[in-house]
């Protein structure tokens, strides 16, 4: 089946356009859901929240989670039967988080976000018993990857570059590499290799919980 990606870089769960100038330029779940045509054949996957806390430095966990749940209910009412809701990783484990004054705050927000999101997903499952709705603990999967990377000597503390994932010609930082011996490409984004590892784990989860064969 065709795969459609409605995600945009910097997207948030909630909308902040009235409260934050950056919020005028980044997308959010509402905008993405509005551009989506629901189908009973679809598996809709939600992974949002990190940018609310890291990019815009918001701390209203209830607002972030409830907006996501509201949008999930919108697509369910539109005919979607299969939904996968993913928690966020522990944001304090990023190089940015580890060397930031907000380390404790990011950890607390990550824990609170996932706990509230998981509770809401359980309520959705009770409300829509004929639908297949699952919660995926992203933080646990990422912890497994971090431990494996550490065991083979990868750097789990520092970023591979400081210029992000767009190389600037003539810059002192190294050329981009899809699999340097680092977990993070920059201060917040894991490398392509780590993304691939995570995708394999997620594929296994999806096959186990949603496969009809």
C-alpha positions in Angstrom: 0.0 0.0 0.0 1.1 3.5 -0.7 2.8 5.4 2.2 2.1 9.0 2.7 4.2 11.2 4.9 2.4 14.3 6.3 5.2 15.2 8.7 7.1 18.5 8.3 10.3 19.5 10.0 9.7 21.4 13.2 6.0 20.3 13.4 4.3 20.6 16.8 1.3 18.8 18.3 -0.5 22.0 19.4 -0.9 25.3 17.6 0.9 28.3 18.9 0.5 30.8 16.0 -1.2 33.3 18.3 1.4 33.0 21.1 4.7 32.5 19.4 6.2 34.0 16.2 7.9 30.7 15.3 4.5 29.0 15.6 3.4 31.0 12.6 5.9 29.2 10.4 5.9 25.6 11.7 3.2 23.1 11.0 1.1 21.3 13.5 -1.2 18.3 13.8 -4.3 20.2 13.0 -2.9 21.4 9.7 -1.6 18.0 8.7 -4.9 16.3 9.6 -6.8 18.9 7.5 -4.8 17.8 4.4 -5.4 14.1 5.0 -8.3 12.1 3.5 -9.2 9.3 5.9 -9.7 5.8 4.8 -10.6 2.6 6.6 -7.7 0.9 4.9 -5.1 3.2 6.4 -2.8 2.8 9.4 -2.4 6.3 10.7 0.8 6.9 12.8 1.3 9.8 15.2 4.6 10.8 16.6 4.5 14.4 17.9 5.4 16.5 20.9 9.2 16.8 20.9 9.2 20.1 19.0 6.6 21.6 21.4 9.0 21.1 24.3 12.4 21.6 22.5 11.8 24.0 19.6 9.2 26.3 21.2 10.1 25.5 24.8 6.5 24.9 25.8 5.7 23.1 29.0 1.9 22.5 28.8 1.9 18.7 28.5 -1.9 18.5 28.8 -2.3 20.9 25.9 0.2 19.0 23.7 -1.3 15.6 24.4 -5.0 16.6 24.3 -4.5 18.2 20.9 -3.0 15.0 19.6 -5.9 12.9 21.0 -8.5 15.3 19.5 -6.9 15.0 16.1 -6.8 11.2 16.4 -10.5 11.2 17.1 -11.1 13.4 14.1 -9.6 10.8 11.7 -11.4 8.0 13.5 -14.7 9.7 12.9 -13.6 10.1 9.3 -13.3 6.3 8.9 -9.8 5.3 10.0 -9.8 2.0 11.8 -6.1 1.5 12.6 -4.1 4.0 14.6 -0.6 3.8 16.0 0.3 6.4 18.7 3.9 6.8 19.6 5.4 8.3 22.7 8.4 10.6 22.5 12.0 9.6 23.4 13.6 11.0 26.6 14.6 14.4 25.3 17.1 14.9 28.1 19.3 12.2 26.4 20.0 14.3 23.4 23.3 16.2 23.3 21.3 19.4 23.6 19.5 18.0 26.7 22.5 16.6 28.4 24.4 19.9 28.2 21.4 22.2 28.9 20.1 23.9 32.0 16.8 22.4 31.0 17.9 18.8 31.3 15.7 17.9 34.3 12.8 19.8 32.8 13.1 17.9 29.5 13.2 14.6 31.3 10.2 15.4 33.4 8.2 16.6 30.3 9.1 13.4 28.4 7.9 11.2 31.3 4.7 13.2 31.8 3.9 13.4 28.1 4.3 9.6 27.6 2.3 8.7 30.8 -0.6 11.0 29.9 -0.5 10.0 26.2 -0.6 6.3 27.1 -3.5 6.8 29.5 -5.4 8.6 26.8 -4.7 5.9 24.3 -6.1 3.3 26.7 -9.2 5.4 27.0 -9.5 5.5 23.2 -9.2 1.7 23.0 -12.2 1.4 25.4 -14.2 4.0 23.6 -13.6 2.4 20.1 -13.4 -1.3 20.8 -13.9 -2.2 17.1 -10.8 -0.2 16.1 -7.1 -1.2 16.4 -5.4 1.4 18.4 -1.9 0.8 19.9 0.6 2.8 21.9 4.3 2.4 21.1 6.9 3.3 23.8 9.5 5.2 21.7 11.6 5.9 24.8 12.1 2.2 25.5 13.1 1.5 21.9 15.5 4.4 21.9 17.0 3.2 25.2 17.8 -0.2 23.6 19.5 1.5 20.6 21.5 3.8 22.9 22.7 0.8 25.0 23.7 -1.2 21.9 25.5 1.8 20.4 27.4 2.3 23.7 28.4 -1.3 23.8 30.1 -1.1 20.4 31.9 2.1 21.1 29.6 4.7 19.6 29.6 8.2 21.1 26.2 8.7 22.8 27.1 12.0 24.5 28.2 14.3 21.7 26.9 15.3 18.2 28.8 14.3 15.1 28.5 17.9 13.8 27.3 21.2 15.0 25.8 22.6 11.8 22.8 20.3 11.7 21.9 18.0 8.8 22.6 20.6 6.1 26.3 20.8 5.2 27.7 24.3 4.6 30.5 24.3 2.0 33.8 25.5 3.6 32.6 24.9 7.1 35.0 23.4 9.6 32.5 20.6 10.6 33.0 17.3 8.8 31.1 16.3 5.7 27.7 14.6 6.4 27.9 10.9 7.0 24.9 8.5 7.1 26.6 6.3 9.7 29.3 8.0 11.8 30.1 6.3 15.1 27.8 8.6 16.9 24.1 8.3 17.9 23.4 11.9 17.1 24.1 13.7 13.9 23.6 17.1 15.6 22.4 18.4 19.0 19.0 16.8 18.7 18.7 14.6 15.6 19.8 10.9 15.5 21.9 9.8 12.6 20.4 8.0 9.5 21.8 4.7 10.8 19.9 5.2 14.1 16.7 6.0 12.2 17.1 2.8 10.3 17.6 0.8 13.5 14.5 2.4 14.9 12.5 1.7 11.7 13.3 -2.0 11.9 12.1 -2.2 15.5 8.9 -0.3 14.6 8.3 -2.4 11.5 8.4 -5.5 13.7 5.9 -4.0 16.1 3.5 -3.0 13.3 3.7 -6.5 11.7 3.0 -8.1 15.1 0.0 -5.9 16.0 -1.6 -5.0 12.7 -0.8 -7.8 10.2 -3.9 -9.7 9.0 -1.8 -12.5 7.5 
